[in-house]
Amino acid sequence: MKKYLITGLLPLMAIACGSPSGENNSSSSNAPATASSDKEATDAKRGVGKYTEVKLDPALNQKMADAGQKIYDLKCGACHKQTEEKLVGPGWKGVTTRRTPVWIMNFLTNVDEMLNKDAEAQAMLEICMVRMPNQNLTDEDARNMLELMRKIDGVK
């Protein structure tokens, strides 16, 4: 019975892994992320999705990070740790140094297209062999998650 339960729950907890490549191209300002109609771009630093720019304040927005923590607790913690340790998916420590804010936002809001078309996301999928389910995050949810990831990576 336990074997069937674990086998049945594993696909539900599936999430893609991070890789050590990529760079963080943060801009200053706490302005919201901006979008573009070009959803087919496959730039390795941008990914596939509507985001072409994400402006970040050099200082952490604690309110957004706290909101991101609530989302993490509800939707992400079953598969990800906030350390470098891999669970089902990769640990989040260091993700903002491996990926650009734009790529992260596109991945969080456009999981299926990223896994289907983005070479970096496909490489992660080959490592993890478990596809991240679409968590249906809003743009605001994704931005809060990005701020939590920045906090995990030591932004104060």
C-alpha positions in Angstrom: 0.0 0.0 0.0 2.8 2.4 0.9 4.5 1.6 -2.4 1.4 2.6 -4.3 0.9 5.8 -2.3 4.5 6.9 -2.9 4.3 5.9 -6.6 1.1 7.9 -7.0 2.3 11.0 -5.1 5.7 11.3 -6.8 4.3 12.6 -10.1 2.3 15.2 -8.2 5.4 16.4 -6.5 7.4 16.6 -9.7 9.5 19.7 -10.4 12.4 20.6 -12.7 16.0 20.9 -11.5 18.3 23.9 -11.6 21.7 23.8 -13.3 24.8 25.8 -12.4 24.8 27.8 -15.7 23.3 31.2 -16.3 23.9 34.6 -14.9 22.0 37.1 -12.8 21.2 40.3 -14.7 19.3 42.3 -12.1 18.5 45.9 -12.9 17.9 48.5 -10.1 14.5 49.7 -9.1 11.6 47.9 -7.5 9.3 48.4 -10.5 7.2 45.5 -11.6 8.3 43.1 -14.3 7.4 44.1 -17.8 6.1 41.8 -20.5 6.3 41.5 -24.3 4.1 39.8 -26.8 7.0 37.7 -28.1 6.3 34.3 -26.5 8.5 32.3 -28.8 11.9 33.7 -27.9 14.4 31.1 -26.7 17.3 33.3 -25.5 19.2 31.3 -22.8 19.1 34.3 -20.5 15.5 35.1 -21.1 13.8 31.8 -21.7 10.4 31.5 -23.3 7.6 33.8 -22.1 6.3 37.3 -21.9 9.0 38.8 -19.7 11.8 40.8 -21.3 12.8 42.9 -18.3 12.6 42.5 -14.6 13.6 45.5 -12.5 14.9 44.7 -9.0 15.7 47.0 -6.2 19.2 46.3 -4.8 17.6 46.0 -1.3 15.3 43.1 -0.5 11.6 43.8 -0.4 10.8 41.9 2.8 7.0 42.1 2.3 7.3 40.4 -1.1 9.7 37.8 0.2 7.2 37.0 3.0 4.4 36.6 0.5 6.8 34.4 -1.6 7.4 32.3 1.6 3.7 31.6 1.9 3.5 30.4 -1.7 6.6 28.3 -1.2 5.1 26.7 1.9 1.9 25.9 0.0 3.2 24.9 -3.5 6.9 24.4 -3.5 8.3 23.0 -0.3 7.2 19.5 -1.0 9.8 19.4 -3.9 12.3 22.1 -3.1 14.5 22.9 -0.2 15.8 26.4 0.5 19.3 25.1 0.6 21.6 23.6 -2.1 20.2 20.1 -1.4 18.1 18.5 -4.0 14.8 17.0 -3.0 12.6 16.1 -6.0 13.6 19.4 -7.6 16.8 21.4 -7.0 17.5 23.3 -3.9 16.9 27.0 -4.3 20.2 28.4 -2.8 22.1 30.1 -5.6 19.3 30.1 -8.2 19.5 33.8 -8.6 23.2 33.6 -9.5 22.6 30.8 -12.0 19.6 32.3 -13.8 18.5 35.8 -14.7 15.4 37.4 -13.1 13.7 37.4 -16.5 14.4 33.7 -17.0 13.1 32.9 -13.5 9.9 34.9 -14.1 9.3 33.2 -17.5 9.9 29.8 -16.0 7.5 30.4 -13.0 4.7 31.7 -15.2 5.2 29.7 -18.3 6.5 26.3 -17.1 5.1 24.1 -19.9 6.4 26.2 -22.8 9.8 26.6 -21.0 10.1 22.8 -20.6 9.0 22.3 -24.2 11.1 25.0 -25.9 13.9 26.4 -23.7 17.2 24.5 -24.0 18.2 25.3 -20.4 14.9 24.1 -19.0 15.1 20.9 -21.1 18.7 20.3 -19.8 17.3 20.5 -16.3 14.5 18.1 -17.1 17.1 15.6 -18.4 18.9 15.8 -15.1 15.8 15.5 -12.9 13.8 13.3 -15.1 10.7 14.7 -13.4 8.6 17.4 -15.1 7.7 20.4 -12.9 3.9 20.8 -12.8 2.4 24.2 -13.7 1.6 25.8 -10.4 -0.6 28.4 -12.1 1.2 31.3 -10.4 0.0 34.8 -11.1 2.6 37.4 -12.2 2.5 38.8 -8.7 3.0 35.4 -7.2 6.0 34.8 -9.4 7.5 38.1 -8.5 7.1 37.4 -4.8 8.8 34.0 -5.4 11.7 35.7 -7.1 12.1 38.0 -4.1 12.1 35.0 -1.8 14.8 33.4 -4.0 16.8 36.6 -3.6 16.4 36.5 0.1 17.6 32.8 0.2 20.6 34.0 -1.8 21.5 36.6 0.8 20.1 39.8 -0.5 19.4 42.1 2.4 
